[in-house]
């Protein structure tokens, strides 16, 4: 029995870990989108909706929510969302 792993063993182990990280990342992305969608459906003020959606990592969705709620232009909505993000 050897104590060192071969290149092939290390590569296989790395590939397995990378696949696990990718699955976890995809699950986190799905969860974040669910949070953003639930915030959009809620009756909370649009400013709070934007903050929640931004916290979930969905800047473009936050801009969409703000535009739909206020009728703001794309530039104004983008500026608002970026100010909230600060």
Short mmCIF file of the C-alpha atoms (twelve columns), coordinates in Angstrom:
data_MODEL
# 
_entry.id   MODEL 
# 
loop_
_atom_site.group_PDB 
_atom_site.id 
_atom_site.type_symbol 
_atom_site.label_atom_id 
_atom_site.label_alt_id 
_atom_site.label_comp_id 
_atom_site.label_asym_id 
_atom_site.label_seq_id 
_atom_site.Cartn_x 
_atom_site.Cartn_y 
_atom_site.Cartn_z 
_atom_site.pdbx_PDB_model_num 
ATOM 1  C CA . UNK A 1  0.000   0.000  0.000   1 
ATOM 2  C CA . UNK A 2  1.391   3.358  -0.992  1 
ATOM 3  C CA . UNK A 3  0.806   6.601  0.892   1 
ATOM 4  C CA . UNK A 4  0.978   8.868  -2.130  1 
ATOM 5  C CA . UNK A 5  -1.755  9.112  -4.697  1 
ATOM 6  C CA . UNK A 6  -1.055  8.786  -8.373  1 
ATOM 7  C CA . UNK A 7  -1.889  11.573 -10.801 1 
ATOM 8  C CA . UNK A 8  -4.896  9.609  -12.008 1 
ATOM 9  C CA . UNK A 9  -6.154  9.114  -8.457  1 
ATOM 10 C CA . UNK A 10 -5.736  12.804 -7.675  1 
ATOM 11 C CA . UNK A 11 -7.452  13.790 -10.918 1 
ATOM 12 C CA . UNK A 12 -10.386 11.459 -10.223 1 
ATOM 13 C CA . UNK A 13 -10.710 12.816 -6.689  1 
ATOM 14 C CA . UNK A 14 -10.575 16.407 -7.944  1 
ATOM 15 C CA . UNK A 15 -13.155 15.717 -10.652 1 
ATOM 16 C CA . UNK A 16 -15.503 14.225 -8.057  1 
ATOM 17 C CA . UNK A 17 -15.118 17.219 -5.765  1 
ATOM 18 C CA . UNK A 18 -15.585 19.639 -8.654  1 
ATOM 19 C CA . UNK A 19 -18.803 17.891 -9.677  1 
ATOM 20 C CA . UNK A 20 -20.062 18.119 -6.096  1 
ATOM 21 C CA . UNK A 21 -19.277 21.855 -5.937  1 
ATOM 22 C CA . UNK A 22 -21.093 22.417 -9.239  1 
ATOM 23 C CA . UNK A 23 -24.180 20.574 -7.954  1 
ATOM 24 C CA . UNK A 24 -24.138 22.614 -4.762  1 
ATOM 25 C CA . UNK A 25 -23.743 25.859 -6.731  1 
ATOM 26 C CA . UNK A 26 -26.694 24.959 -8.956  1 
ATOM 27 C CA . UNK A 27 -28.818 24.204 -5.887  1 
ATOM 28 C CA . UNK A 28 -27.867 27.544 -4.309  1 
ATOM 29 C CA . UNK A 29 -28.730 29.359 -7.549  1 
ATOM 30 C CA . UNK A 30 -32.156 27.676 -7.646  1 
ATOM 31 C CA . UNK A 31 -32.783 28.567 -4.015  1 
ATOM 32 C CA . UNK A 32 -31.750 32.206 -4.570  1 
ATOM 33 C CA . UNK A 33 -34.117 32.476 -7.522  1 
ATOM 34 C CA . UNK A 34 -36.969 31.052 -5.428  1 
ATOM 35 C CA . UNK A 35 -36.288 33.715 -2.796  1 
ATOM 36 C CA . UNK A 36 -36.273 36.430 -5.457  1 
ATOM 37 C CA . UNK A 37 -39.536 35.203 -6.963  1 
ATOM 38 C CA . UNK A 38 -41.243 35.000 -3.570  1 
ATOM 39 C CA . UNK A 39 -40.116 38.550 -2.773  1 
ATOM 40 C CA . UNK A 40 -41.533 39.717 -6.099  1 
ATOM 41 C CA . UNK A 41 -44.937 38.163 -5.265  1 
ATOM 42 C CA . UNK A 42 -45.089 39.705 -1.806  1 
ATOM 43 C CA . UNK A 43 -46.830 42.911 -0.779  1 
ATOM 44 C CA . UNK A 44 -43.687 44.459 0.692   1 
ATOM 45 C CA . UNK A 45 -42.558 47.884 -0.616  1 
ATOM 46 C CA . UNK A 46 -40.676 47.821 -3.901  1 
ATOM 47 C CA . UNK A 47 -37.502 49.116 -2.232  1 
ATOM 48 C CA . UNK A 48 -37.495 46.133 0.123   1 
ATOM 49 C CA . UNK A 49 -38.256 43.731 -2.737  1 
ATOM 50 C CA . UNK A 50 -35.265 45.112 -4.639  1 
ATOM 51 C CA . UNK A 51 -33.017 44.701 -1.588  1 
ATOM 52 C CA . UNK A 52 -34.129 41.088 -1.044  1 
ATOM 53 C CA . UNK A 53 -33.683 40.182 -4.706  1 
ATOM 54 C CA . UNK A 54 -30.237 41.803 -4.743  1 
ATOM 55 C CA . UNK A 55 -29.262 39.875 -1.613  1 
ATOM 56 C CA . UNK A 56 -30.257 36.715 -3.463  1 
ATOM 57 C CA . UNK A 57 -27.812 37.713 -6.219  1 
ATOM 58 C CA . UNK A 58 -30.212 38.683 -9.007  1 
ATOM 59 C CA . UNK A 59 -29.428 42.238 -10.093 1 
ATOM 60 C CA . UNK A 60 -31.200 42.040 -13.459 1 
ATOM 61 C CA . UNK A 61 -34.331 40.616 -11.844 1 
ATOM 62 C CA . UNK A 62 -34.223 43.462 -9.296  1 
ATOM 63 C CA . UNK A 63 -34.112 45.994 -12.128 1 
ATOM 64 C CA . UNK A 64 -37.097 44.286 -13.762 1 
ATOM 65 C CA . UNK A 65 -39.087 44.371 -10.524 1 
ATOM 66 C CA . UNK A 66 -38.351 48.055 -10.005 1 
ATOM 67 C CA . UNK A 67 -39.263 48.976 -13.579 1 
ATOM 68 C CA . UNK A 68 -42.541 47.076 -13.460 1 
ATOM 69 C CA . UNK A 69 -43.511 48.592 -10.101 1 
ATOM 70 C CA . UNK A 70 -42.598 52.186 -10.892 1 
ATOM 71 C CA . UNK A 71 -42.620 52.552 -14.671 1 
ATOM 72 C CA . UNK A 72 -39.045 53.863 -14.477 1 
ATOM 73 C CA . UNK A 73 -36.756 53.840 -17.491 1 
ATOM 74 C CA . UNK A 74 -34.076 51.182 -17.755 1 
ATOM 75 C CA . UNK A 75 -31.347 53.698 -16.851 1 
ATOM 76 C CA . UNK A 76 -33.265 55.026 -13.833 1 
ATOM 77 C CA . UNK A 77 -34.060 51.515 -12.620 1 
ATOM 78 C CA . UNK A 78 -30.435 50.434 -13.035 1 
ATOM 79 C CA . UNK A 79 -29.245 53.492 -11.111 1 
ATOM 80 C CA . UNK A 80 -31.753 52.843 -8.323  1 
ATOM 81 C CA . UNK A 81 -30.772 49.187 -7.997  1 
ATOM 82 C CA . UNK A 82 -27.060 50.034 -7.981  1 
ATOM 83 C CA . UNK A 83 -27.647 52.623 -5.243  1 
ATOM 84 C CA . UNK A 84 -29.517 50.046 -3.165  1 
ATOM 85 C CA . UNK A 85 -26.634 47.615 -3.678  1 
ATOM 86 C CA . UNK A 86 -24.179 50.062 -2.098  1 
# 
